[in-house]
Amino acid sequence: MSLFSQLKLSKSTSNSIEWTMTPDLAFCTFSAKGLRDALTNTEERICYFFIDNWGTQPRLYLMERGVRHVHILAEIKAPLDLLYKCITGQGGTATSRDNYPIDDLLKQWLITYVVEPEYSAYIIPMIETAETDEDMGSPLPEPGYFSCRVRPLQLPTNNEKLDDDQIEHIVRQWNFFDQELHPEGNFANAFTQPPGKPVIIDEHTGLIWQQGGLELSSIRTMKQAIEQLNIASIGGYKDWRLPTIEEALSLMESTANSKGLYLAPCFSSEQPFIFTAARRRPTGYWFVDYKQGKIYWSSGTVPGGFARLCRDDK
């Protein structure tokens, strides 16, 4: 398929489009043991189109998806009227912040102008590059810089089950940013970094964070990985853990960085959405999505999230 000749694919990605795949199905398609009938092993990956309506206008993307792999291959410059028709046809509006599957009209446009031509000017590849010092923002001050400038704040550390109304209360109570629940929120941090160490300290909350994190997995696999990290005493500590919902939301920035994440640039962009330790009532787990700038819930039984671990700065 000529579409894929313009893109940088993973070796295990099938050169075909999964036309029936949708954003909502993506999480449940990939189970911890891996997979549905169309995929033969845990390394194989598929591609599908979806509409991202979280910005000022909708965008059409081609997604490459695997059990532990989430990567946008390209933006497709489709006519905006087709995107809006697709969204409204599914009950959405121009201001509905959500992801949408494509409809038959958009599928036919894609086949004609993107998939079948030998070359398509509508394809804008998403070029991945290694993060540079500039991407990571200005160098952070060393620990102790804010000791006399900020008032320490203790965020809740209990991991109770929370329903949707409680989540909205938490977001507003702590002035956290959320695109849907509290777009005027702006929680202040005081980040520092020990020289040469891949951790970030927030002297406002007293938390030490991984600068990077753990790869996409299910909650069961994630907990096993955390246990092994603590056995190995990574960084000299044995108490790394998933953040509470308040702790994870405390990292949410009110504006997107150069990588398109609502997250301070000092953190790696390889973990765009992360597990929290909070369960959802009646079912599921709460996640924080720095790509979309919001909190959401999903099942923890499938590979549905990355992790950025934290610990108390004692």
Beta strands, then each sheet from edge to edge (+ up, - down):
strand 1: 46-52
strand 2: 59-66
strand 3: 69-76
strand 4: 99-100
strand 5: 123-125
strand 6: 161-162
strand 7: 191-192
strand 8: 199-202
strand 9: 207-210
strand 10: 214-217
strand 11: 273-280
strand 12: 285-289
strand 13: 294-298
strand 14: 305-307
strand 15: 310-312
sheet 1: 4+ 1- 2+ 3- 5+
sheet 2: 6+ 11+ 12- 13+
sheet 3: 7+ 8- 9+ 15-
sheet 4: 10+ 14-
end
